[in-house]
Amino acid sequence: MTQFILPFSYQGSLQVPYSKSYLQRAIAIGLLYKKDVEITGFTPGNDAIAARSIAENLGAKTAIIGNILNLTSGNNQGDSVAINCGESGLSTRMFSPISASLFEQVTIEGEGSILMRPMDMVIDALEKLGARVDSNDGKLPLNITGKIQSGTIEIDGSESSQLLTGLLIALSFLPDDSTIHVQNLKSIPYVQMTLDILDSFGVKVTHEDFQTFRIPAYTSDFDSKNESLAYTVEGDWSGASFHVVGSALSGEIALTGLNPKSAQADKAIVDAVRLAGASVEWKEDVLHVKEGEKKAFEFDATHCPDLFPPLAALAAGCEGTSTFIGVSRLASKESNRGLTIQSEMKKLGIEVELDGDVMRVTGGQVQAGTIDSNNDHRIAMMGAILATQTDAEIEITNPNAVNKSYPAFFEDLAAIATLEV
């Protein structure tokens, strides 16, 4: 399957999708919460569907009415369970400790690119907390024996914060205090997101400079004083980042549904487009972005690695060479995203240099051509917004990759695109 994107400019307004990062975390916490939970903002992307299915496999009962997911914690403890996390790195790393806190025997499976990602940090953490883990040479599937227990653990956070998220959630619902010591933590805003959602559910985790996390024991008093809970997922800065960049390159857009005070790491895209010369303004919680000077810029994306594809697209349309830090965070994404950005940009005439932890993108005339998403949703969206810089159509193969996080992306793009003639 292919998707053709004609040259276009942004014009109009758009409601951004709900954040899958918040949604997946809310489902995971709601699974362990002992009261009914109503989650507003369910968007049926592949990762959200996988998270809902996992919650059901772990004993929860769910129902969807419109964009509301009703979740009731069920008999989510027992002897054995198998869960399939699809291609979701977050679900895999998050639900591994959660499921191991509930069941004596757990099998963690996945699909596609997730099967190639190393799970050594997950395995090490679970074994430190009392479980035994058998794996496929450090990769999925994982076969976990024995429940994890409360305790003190030290983990490395240099590759991903997703395991820490899973541990924070799982240990928050165990009967004794726990402490997590983290070295070299990256993606700190995503950890703050997890802490904020836990707090919304009444769970108070404290930390010392994001290096030591103290998790209080979960007690029966908590259950007795909390009633059913309603939680609303905020708008997705990750999906919105492509529209922010697209309008900074050509035209203008008004984006609704975003939280200007969000803990989402990808909110930093606003800083990037400002550095590139775009006009950015908040008016009554509506974000207005307008095309500006389009000059080369420098940006540290270490804590927001998902921004590399939209940043690369932005740099492609800017005059000069832009420099980004944090490439090492990209090796274990849906594709080896640094190399994928480099190879697919080359097909459109844009030079991308990779030098250790640094990416340099030299802007210029983006050529029409065909790129492959490599089954990576963010590469597909990157290719689409590059059509703001061409004089003929861009063809994207495997465009359905957007279903992972933003199923309506191409429909939303069509709704605000003004074709260049």
C-alpha positions in Angstrom: 0.0 0.0 0.0 1.2 3.5 -0.7 0.1 7.1 0.2 0.6 10.0 -2.2 1.1 13.4 -0.7 0.8 16.4 -3.1 2.7 19.6 -2.3 0.6 21.6 0.3 0.6 24.3 2.9 -1.1 24.2 6.3 -4.2 26.3 6.8 -7.0 26.2 9.4 -7.5 24.5 12.7 -7.2 21.0 14.1 -8.1 19.1 17.2 -5.1 17.0 18.1 -5.5 13.3 19.1 -5.3 12.1 22.7 -1.9 11.0 24.0 -1.2 7.3 23.7 1.6 7.7 26.3 -0.9 9.0 28.9 -3.6 6.5 27.8 -1.4 3.4 28.1 -0.2 4.5 31.6 -3.8 5.2 32.7 -4.9 1.7 31.5 -2.0 0.1 33.4 -2.7 1.9 36.6 -6.5 1.4 36.3 -5.9 -2.3 35.9 -4.4 -2.3 39.5 -6.8 0.2 41.0 -9.4 -1.4 43.1 -12.3 0.8 42.0 -14.0 1.4 38.7 -12.1 3.8 36.4 -13.6 5.9 33.5 -10.8 7.0 31.1 -11.9 9.7 28.6 -9.7 9.8 25.5 -9.5 6.3 24.2 -8.1 6.4 20.6 -8.0 3.0 18.8 -4.4 3.1 17.8 -2.5 -0.2 17.8 -0.6 0.5 21.0 -3.8 1.5 22.8 -5.6 -1.6 21.6 -2.7 -3.7 22.8 -2.8 -2.1 26.2 -6.6 -2.7 26.6 -6.1 -6.3 25.5 -3.3 -6.8 28.0 -5.5 -5.3 30.8 -8.2 -7.8 29.9 -5.8 -10.7 29.9 -4.6 -9.6 33.3 -8.2 -9.8 34.7 -9.8 -6.4 34.1 -13.2 -5.9 32.5 -13.4 -3.1 29.9 -16.1 -1.5 27.8 -15.8 1.4 25.3 -18.5 4.0 24.7 -17.4 6.6 22.2 -14.0 7.7 23.3 -14.5 6.6 26.9 -12.9 3.4 28.2 -14.6 2.0 31.3 -12.3 -0.3 33.3 -13.0 -2.5 36.3 -10.2 -4.3 38.0 -11.1 -8.0 38.1 -9.6 -11.2 39.6 -6.1 -10.2 38.3 -4.1 -12.6 40.3 -3.5 -16.3 39.6 -1.2 -19.0 38.5 -0.4 -18.2 34.8 -1.0 -15.7 32.0 0.2 -14.8 28.6 0.1 -11.3 27.2 0.9 -10.0 23.7 2.3 -6.4 23.6 2.2 -6.1 19.8 4.9 -3.7 18.7 4.6 -1.4 21.7 7.9 -0.8 23.5 6.1 0.9 26.3 3.6 -1.9 26.9 6.3 -4.5 26.8 8.5 -2.8 29.3 5.7 -1.5 31.5 3.5 -4.5 31.7 6.3 -7.0 32.3 6.8 -6.0 36.0 3.0 -5.3 36.4 2.0 -8.8 35.2 4.9 -10.3 37.2 3.5 -8.7 40.3 0.1 -10.5 39.8 0.9 -14.0 38.4 3.2 -16.8 39.2 3.9 -17.7 35.6 3.9 -15.0 32.9 4.7 -15.2 29.2 5.4 -11.8 27.5 5.1 -11.9 23.7 5.2 -9.3 20.9 5.1 -8.8 17.2 7.2 -7.2 14.5 10.1 -4.9 15.4 9.7 -5.4 19.2 10.9 -9.0 18.8 14.4 -7.6 17.9 14.7 -5.2 20.8 16.9 -6.2 23.7 15.1 -6.8 27.0 18.2 -7.3 29.2 17.3 -4.4 31.5 13.8 -5.8 32.1 15.2 -9.3 32.8 17.7 -7.9 35.2 15.2 -5.9 37.1 12.7 -8.7 37.5 15.3 -11.1 38.7 16.6 -8.5 41.3 13.0 -8.4 42.6 12.7 -12.2 43.0 11.5 -13.6 39.7 13.3 -16.0 37.3 13.2 -15.0 33.6 13.9 -17.2 30.6 14.2 -15.4 27.3 15.1 -15.8 23.6 18.8 -14.7 24.0 17.7 -11.5 25.8 14.8 -10.9 23.6 11.1 -11.8 23.5 9.4 -14.0 24.4 10.0 -13.7 28.1 8.9 -16.5 30.4 8.7 -15.2 34.0 8.4 -17.5 37.0 7.6 -16.2 40.5 6.0 -12.9 41.5 8.2 -9.9 42.0 8.3 -8.5 45.5 8.6 -5.1 47.1 12.2 -4.1 47.8 15.1 -1.9 46.9 16.5 -2.1 43.4 19.1 -0.3 41.3 18.5 0.1 37.5 20.1 1.8 34.6 17.9 4.4 32.8 20.2 5.3 29.9 18.4 3.4 27.2 14.8 4.0 28.2 12.6 5.2 31.1 9.8 2.8 30.2 11.0 0.0 32.5 11.1 2.6 35.4 7.5 3.5 34.6 6.5 -0.2 34.8 8.3 -0.6 38.1 6.9 2.6 39.6 3.4 1.4 38.8 3.8 -2.3 39.8 5.6 -1.6 43.1 3.0 1.1 44.0 0.4 -1.6 44.4 2.5 -4.0 46.5 2.1 -4.3 50.3 5.5 -3.1 51.4 7.6 0.0 50.8 10.1 0.0 47.9 13.0 2.1 46.7 14.3 2.4 43.2 17.8 3.9 42.5 18.3 5.0 38.9 21.5 5.7 37.1 21.9 7.8 33.9 18.1 8.4 33.6 17.0 9.6 30.2 13.5 10.8 29.1 12.9 12.4 32.5 9.7 14.1 31.3 8.1 10.7 30.6 8.9 9.7 34.2 7.3 12.9 35.5 4.2 11.9 33.3 4.0 8.6 35.1 4.3 10.3 38.5 1.6 12.7 37.6 -0.8 10.0 36.5 -0.1 7.9 39.7 -0.9 11.1 41.7 -4.2 11.4 39.9 -5.0 7.9 41.1 -4.0 8.9 44.7 -0.6 7.2 44.6 2.1 9.4 46.1 5.7 8.5 44.9 8.5 10.8 46.0 11.9 11.2 44.4 15.2 12.8 44.9 16.4 14.5 41.7 15.0 11.7 39.6 17.7 9.4 41.0 16.0 7.8 44.0 12.3 7.0 44.0 10.5 6.1 47.2 7.3 4.1 46.8 5.0 3.7 49.8 3.2 0.4 50.6 -0.3 0.0 49.1 -2.7 -0.6 52.0 -6.3 -1.4 52.5 -6.9 2.1 53.8 -6.2 3.3 50.3 -9.0 1.2 48.9 -11.5 2.2 51.5 -11.1 6.0 51.0 -11.1 6.0 47.2 -14.2 5.8 45.1 -14.6 5.3 41.4 -12.3 7.6 39.4 -12.7 9.6 36.2 -9.5 10.4 34.3 -9.2 12.4 31.1 -6.2 11.9 28.8 -4.6 15.0 27.5 -3.8 15.9 23.9 -0.8 14.2 22.2 2.3 16.4 21.7 4.0 13.6 19.8 1.4 13.5 17.0 0.9 17.2 17.2 4.7 17.8 16.7 4.4 17.0 13.0 1.7 19.6 12.5 3.7 22.1 14.5 6.6 21.5 12.2 4.5 21.4 9.0 3.0 24.7 9.7 6.4 26.2 10.7 7.6 25.1 7.2 4.6 26.3 5.2 1.4 28.1 6.2 -0.2 28.3 9.6 -2.3 26.2 12.0 -4.3 26.5 15.2 -4.1 23.4 17.3 -6.6 22.7 20.1 -6.5 20.0 22.8 -2.9 20.6 23.9 -1.8 21.3 27.4 0.7 24.2 27.5 1.9 22.9 30.9 2.1 19.3 29.9 4.8 17.0 31.2 5.1 15.4 27.8 8.7 15.6 26.5 7.6 16.3 23.0 6.2 19.7 24.0 9.8 20.8 23.4 8.9 21.0 19.7 7.6 24.5 20.4 11.1 25.5 21.4 12.6 24.0 18.3 10.3 25.7 15.8 10.9 29.0 17.6 14.7 28.5 17.1 14.0 27.9 13.4 12.2 31.2 13.2 8.5 30.3 13.3 5.9 32.4 15.0 4.4 30.5 18.0 1.6 31.9 20.2 -0.9 30.6 22.8 -4.3 32.1 22.7 -6.7 30.7 25.3 -5.1 27.3 25.3 -5.0 27.1 21.5 -1.6 26.9 19.9 -1.0 29.0 16.8 2.0 28.3 14.7 2.9 30.2 11.6 5.7 29.9 9.0 8.7 32.1 9.7 12.3 32.6 8.7 13.3 28.9 8.5 17.0 29.1 9.7 19.3 26.4 10.8 19.3 25.6 14.6 20.7 23.4 17.3 18.7 21.2 19.6 19.3 18.6 22.3 16.7 15.9 21.9 18.2 13.5 24.5 15.1 13.6 26.6 12.7 13.7 23.7 14.0 11.2 21.1 10.7 10.8 19.4 11.1 14.3 18.1 14.0 13.3 15.8 11.7 12.7 12.7 9.9 16.0 12.9 13.1 17.8 13.8 14.8 16.3 10.7 11.9 17.4 8.5 12.1 20.9 10.0 15.8 21.1 9.3 15.3 19.9 5.8 13.3 23.0 5.1 15.7 25.4 6.8 18.7 27.2 5.3 22.0 25.8 6.5 23.0 22.8 8.7 21.0 22.0 11.8 22.5 19.9 14.6 20.7 17.6 17.0 22.1 15.7 20.0 20.7 12.4 21.3 21.0 10.0 18.3 22.1 7.2 20.7 18.5 7.0 21.9 17.2 6.0 18.5 18.7 2.5 18.0 15.9 0.6 19.7 12.9 2.3 18.2 10.5 0.8 15.6 13.4 1.1 13.2 16.9 2.1 13.9 15.5 5.5 13.5 18.8 7.5 13.0 19.8 5.3 10.1 16.3 5.3 8.7 16.0 9.1 8.8 19.3 9.2 7.0 18.5 6.7 4.3 14.9 8.0 3.6 16.0 11.7 3.6 18.7 10.8 1.0 16.0 9.6 -1.3 14.5 13.1 -1.2 17.8 14.9 -1.8 18.5 15.8 1.8 21.9 15.1 3.4 21.9 13.7 7.0 25.2 13.0 8.8 25.4 10.8 11.8 28.4 11.3 14.0 28.2 9.4 17.3 25.4 11.0 19.4 25.0 13.9 16.9 22.8 14.2 13.8 23.4 17.0 11.3 20.8 17.8 8.6 21.6 20.2 5.8 18.6 21.9 4.4 17.8 22.4 0.8 15.3 21.8 -1.9 13.4 18.7 -0.9 12.9 16.5 -4.0 9.8 14.6 -4.9 10.3 10.8 -4.6 9.3 7.7 -2.7 10.2 6.8 0.8 9.5 3.7 2.9 8.1 4.1 6.4 10.1 1.0 7.5 6.9 0.2 9.4 7.8 3.2 11.7 4.8 5.5 12.3 7.0 8.6 12.8 8.9 8.1 9.6 5.6 7.9 7.7 4.5 11.2 9.2 7.9 12.8 8.6 7.6 11.9 4.9 4.1 13.4 4.7 5.0 16.9 6.1 8.1 17.0 3.8 5.6 17.5 1.0 5.3 21.1 2.3 8.8 21.6 0.7 8.4 19.9 -2.7 7.1 20.9 -6.1 5.7 17.4 -6.8 4.2 14.5 -4.8 5.9 12.4 -2.2 5.0 8.7 -2.2 5.1 6.9 1.1 5.1 3.1 1.1 3.8 1.2 4.2 1.8 4.3 5.4 -0.4 2.2 7.7 2.4 2.4 10.2 0.6 5.5 11.5 -2.0 3.2 13.0 0.4 2.5 15.8 -0.2 6.0 17.3 -2.2 8.3 15.1 -4.7 6.3 12.9 -6.4 9.5 11.6 -3.2 11.3 10.7 -3.7 11.3 6.9 -7.4 12.3 7.3 -6.4 15.2 9.6 -3.7 16.2 7.1 -6.2 16.2 4.3 -8.6 18.4 6.3 -6.1 21.2 6.8 -4.0 21.0 3.6 -4.1 23.7 1.0 -2.7 22.3 -2.2 0.1 24.2 -3.8 -0.6 25.0 -7.5 
